[in-house]
């Protein structure tokens, strides 16, 4: 099976809710058969139930678990619709449907129901005491799992939980795409002049989004043919049919196009596996929804900025210059692929939130605190883009606020947005980027 097909199959399995409950059906049938055989071999009385009592117990188990399954799926559909409407629809496939607690809880309910049905079907003149005991134990476990699922779903669908899970996934993607720690850019960056490509490989499939790229396959093909392979789109880009996908130079022009295309996975929507900017995109979309006049929830936007702070700080501490990949045995460039650079992440983080939230004191104060902290903690070669965002924020504040007192208040960094202790000075020195004239006088009582 080609790698791209295997990747799509694995991604579909991870985001599908029905697979685990479906697997639970044959497991329940097999378990019921084995327990009945073991019960006949042991011959232990266990519970001492009569035939009518055993049937009543099994029917109660079946009714309860069936009700749990129906209620769980019905509630899950409503919860997904509400969460996607209040937050963003992009959390459905990336967060909700990939949750193992939901899938395995439903799988346990289906397993219990099928086990009880199979045990009831096999009842004859003798009562399978062991099967009845296990069915009752599974039913008690199903009750506990169902109540836990209700509590867990209520916590899962809170904005802070969704945002935090997306940020955690984003941190993992950042570490996988940019594995090396930050290093200053060279004083004289190397410029590779490849000239016109010797061959262009176009996308021959249907128009979709690039989900992932198998780089070892491309590096191996480039080394084998002593050439250079350039992957034109970026992971997360939409590629239409017949668009250029690979540019081949030198000996790589003889590579089989089918092997190259098999190293690219496509899908209908972006995923987090190799797309670190998508984690930013999801969190930013939640913040923009919170800042819309229909919702008007700036506190949720501040929570989003907390997680964007984590993500952007993690990006700033990684080496982002991975566009040119050498071969395994030499330093000669073999594969060129495009990834987001520092300025791309900074613009993505600040531009839209600043535009839609610049008239809100919570948002502008948290943005300033975010920029100040990154300037204090990241290397100096990361500062230019941050200073530019701070200047843009200052201009937006002067344009949006009419009163000088509000302008002065908006120029104060606050990690809570509004209500936290104003940062007049820190152990690292005066707060960066805040004009001294706008600093709030300190209180005599502290």
N, C-alpha and C positions, 0 to 999 in steps of 0.2 A: 504494500500500500504506500503511495507517495506520502511524503511528510505533510504536505498541505492538507490532504484528505484526513490523515490521522489527527492533525491539529484541529480541524473543524469538528471531527467526531468527538474528540476529547472536550472541546469547548462546549459543544452542544450537551454532552452528558453532564458537565458541571453546572450548567444553567437550566437543567430540566428537572422539574419537581416530580414527574411521574415515574422515573426509572426505579428509585428505591422502593416505593410502594408496589410496583409491578414485580420486582424481584422477590418481595416478601410473600407473594402468592404461592409460587412453587415451594419456597422454604417452609411455609405453613403446612402445605400438604405433605411434604417429606417428613417434617417433624411429627405430625399427627400419626403417620404410619409407623414411624420408629417407636414412638411412645406407646402405641397400642401393642406393638410386638413385645416391647420391654415389660409392659404391664402383664401380659399373658404369661411371660416367662417367670416374673417375680412372684405373682400371685399374692401380693400384699393387700391388706384391706384398706389401708390409708384412711380415707374419710368415712367409710361405712355408709355411703349414700345408697338409697334405693334407686330403682330405675326412674321413677317419676321425679324424685328429687334431683337426680343427675340431669335429666332432660330440662327441668325448670332452670337449673343453674346455667347450663350451656345456652339455653335460649336467652336468658338474661344477659349473658356475656355478649352474645351476638347482637342483641338489640342495643346494648350500651355502646359497643365499639362502632357499630354502624352509625349511630347518632353522632358519636364523636367525629367520625370521618366527614360526615355531611356538614356538621357545624364548623369543623376546621377549615375545609375548603371554601365554604361560603363566607366565613369571616375573613379568610385570607384574601379572597378576591376583593371584598369591600375595603380591606385595609390597604391593599396595593393601590387601588384606585384613589383612596384618600391621600395616601402618602405621595403618590406620583403627582397628584394635583396640587398639594401644598408645597412639595419640595421640587422634584423634577422627575420626569419619566425615565431618565437614564439610570435611576437607582434600581429599577425593576430587575433587569438582567444581571447587573453588576453586584447587587447587594442582597435583594430579597430572595430571588429564586435560587441563589447559590448558598443559602444558609443551611448548614448541615443539621441544625437543631430542628428546623421545620421538616426537612425531608425525612430524617430518621424517626421523628415522633409519629409522623403519618405512616411510615413503614411499620412501626411497632403496632399501631392500631389495626392495620390491615393484616399483619401476621396473626394477631390475637383473634380477629374475626374468622380468618380462614381456618386456623387451628380448631376453634370451637365448632365451626360448621363441619369440618371433617370428622371430629370426634363424635359429634351428634349423629352423623351419618353411619358411623361404624358401631353404634350401640346395638347390642343384641340382648340375649337373655342375661348375660353377665355385664355388670357395670364396670367400665375401665376406670378404676379408682385413681390410678396415676395420671391418666389423661385429664380427668376432672380436676384433680389437684393443680396440675400445671395450667389448665385453662383459667382456674380461679386466680392463681398467682399472676398470670399474664393480665387478667382483667384489673387486678389491683394496681399493677404496674402501669397499665394504660390510663387508669384514673389519675395516678400521680403525674404521668407524662402529659396528659391533657391539661391539667391545672397548671403545670409548669409552663407549657406552651402558651397559655393565655397570658401568664405573667411575663414571659419572655418576649412575646410579640408586642405587648404594650411598651416594654422598655426598648425593644429594637426599633420601633417606628418613631421614637422621639428624634427630633432633628439632631441633637448632639450625638446620639448613637449612630445614626446614618452617616453623618459627616465624619465622625471619628473612624468608622470602619472604612470609608472611602480613603481617608488620609492614611490609614495603616497600609492599605493595599497600595496606595501611591508610593509610600516609602519603600516598600519591597520592590516595586518596579524601578524606582530610581536607582536602587542599589544594584539591580540586575543589569540595567541598561548602561549605567555609569559606574562600573565596579571600582575604579581607581580613585584615590583621594585627590583633592584639588591640587593643581599645580599651576604656577603662573604661566601665562602664555609666553612663547618665545619672543624676544625682542624683534627679530626679523622672521616672521612666519614664512614657512616654506610654501612656495606656490608650485603646484603641479600643473604643468601644461601638457595636456594629452592630445590636444588638437581635435580634429574631427573624428568621430567614432568610425571604426571599420565596419561596424554592423549595428543595427538597431533592432531589438526584439520588442515587439508590441504586444499589448495585452489582448489576447484572443478570446477571453471568456466574457461573461456578462459584466456589466458595469457594477462594481461593488467597492467596498472600502478595504484598504490594506490593514489586516489585523496583526500579522506577525511575519517575520522574515527569518529564515534559517541560515544564518551567516556561515557556519562551518561548511555547508555545501558549496556556497559561492567561493569561499576561500580555497577549498580543495580544487574546484574546477579552474580557478584562476592560476593556482600554482601548477596544476598538471599541464596547462597549455602555455604557461609563461606569459600571461597577459593580465589585463586589468578589467574588472567588471564594475560598472557603475549602476547602482539601483536608483532610478530617477525619482519616483515618489518617496514620500516620507510615510512611516507607519502612522496610520490614521487618516491618510489622504483618500479621497474618492478618485478612483481611476475608471474612466470610461473605456468602452471597447475601442480597440485600435489605437489607444494612446501609447506613447513610448514608455516601456517599463525597464528595459536594460539597455545600456550603451556599452558595447564591447570594443576593447582596444587590443591591438597586437594579436597574439596567439589565441586570445579568448574568443575571437570572432568565429572560431570553429566549434565552439561548445554547442551541444545539443540544446535547443531552445526549450524542449520539454523538461529537461533536468533543471533548468533555471526557473521555469514557471512552477515546477513542483516544490520549490523552496519558498514560495510566497503563499500565505494563507489569506483568503478574502472572506468577507462576510457582509451582512446587511448593515451592521452598526459597529461602532468602535468598542473595543474592549480594553482592559487594563493590563493585559499580559506584557506587552512590549511598548506601550504608549503612555509614558509618564505624564504628558500634558493632558491626557484625558482625565486623570484624577483631579488636576487643577480645574478642568472644564466643568466637572460635575459639581465641585464645591462652589465654584463661581456662579453657576446657574442657580444653585440653591440661594446664594446670597442675593442675586439679582431678583429672584422671585420674592424674597423677603422684603426687598427695597421697593417693590412695585406699589403703586398707590392702592391697588386692590387688597394687598396683604398688609403693608405698612408695619413690618416687624423688624426694626433695625437691630434689635438684640440678637436675633438669629443671624443677621449679617455679621455681627461682631463675632459670634461663635464660628462662623465660616472663616473669618480673618484669623482667628486663633489657629485653625488647622492649616490655612494657607501659609501662616508664619512657619509652622513646622516643616511643611513641604519645601518652601522656598529656601529655608535655612539648610535643609538637607541637600538641595540642589547646589547651593553655593559652596558646599564643602566637598563636592565631587568634581572630578576632571571631566569636563563636558566635550573635550576635543577628541571624539571617537569617530569622526566622519571618515577617516582614512585608516583602514585596517591593514596591517602587514601580514605576510604569510607566516606560517608556523616556524619556518626555519630561517627566515631572513627579515630584515627591516624594510624590504622593498614593498611599496603599497600594492595590494592586490585587489581590494574591494573598497569602493566608495559608496557610502550610504549616508543619508541625511538624518540628523537628529537635531532636536531643539537646543539652542545655545542659551547662555545666561540672559542675554537681552530679550530673547523670546519668552522665557519664563517670567521675567520681570514685567514686561508689557502685558502678558496674559493675566498676571495676578492683579495689577493695579488699574489698568485702563478703564475697563467697564465699570468696576465697582466705584472708582473715583468719579466717573461721569454720572452715574445714577445715584450715588450716595453723598456727593459733595455738599449738599444742603442739609445734611444731618450731622449734628455734633458728635454723636456716638461714633459714626463711621470715620469721620475725618480725624478725630483724636486717636482712634485705634489704628488707622492707617499710618499716622505719624509715629506712633509708638513702634509699629512694625518696622518702618524704615529705620528709625533710630537704632533699634536693637540689631538689625542686620548690619548696619554700618559699624556698630561697635564690635560685633562678633565675627564678621566675615573678613577675608583678606582684602587688602587695599585695592587690588585690581578688580574687585567686584563693586566698588563704590560708585563709579561714574553713572551707571544706570540707575542706582538708587538715588543719587543726588538729583538726577534729572526728574525722577518721579516726585521727589520732594518739592522741587521748583514748580512742577505742574500742579501739585496739590495746593501750594501757597496761592497760585494764581486763581485756582478754582474757589478757594476760600474768600479771597478778596472780591470775587465776582458774585458769589452767592449770598454773602452776609452783608447786610447794610449797616448794622450798628457796630461801632468800634469795640464795644465790650464783648459782643459775640465773636468778632474776629479774633480778639485776644484770647478768648476761651477756646476757640477752634485751633489755635496755634499751640496748645498745650497737649503733649503726648499723654495718653492714658491707656494702659493695657486693658482696662475694663470698658473702654469707650467713653463712658460718662459715669462718674461716681467713685472711681478709684482715686487713690492719692496722687495728686499732681506731682510730676517729676521735675523738681527744680534743679536738682543736681544728683548725680549718682556717684558711687565709688570710683567709676571710671572717668569722672569729670563731668562738666556741664553737658546737658542734653544737646545732641547734635541737631543742627538744622533749625533750631527755634530762635527767633530773634530775641535778644535780651530785653528789648523795649516792651515786648508783649508778655513777658513772664508775669505770672500772678504773684502778688506780694504774699510772703509766707505768713501764716497765722502765728500769733504770739503763743497760743496754747498748743501748737503742733498738731 
